[in-house]
Amino acid sequence: MSKYEIIVYWSEEDKVFIAEVPELPGCAADGATYQEALTNVEVIIQEWIETAKELGRPIPEPKGRLVFA
């Protein structure tokens, strides 16, 4: 499980839950259920980090909670 903040919301347009990782540009996944979106985004986070390493790009340190509701 990653330490990056994940924002999950329902997309009425797409009819799926979307999970976004604000600290990792372009890192997002979807799922038919809230849990599926979370599971999928954990895989995408690891792939994002692996790709960044392969390309020699910086990997942001997790900052914790970024948004207060």
Order of alpha helices (4+ residues) and beta strands (2+ residues): beta-beta-beta-alpha
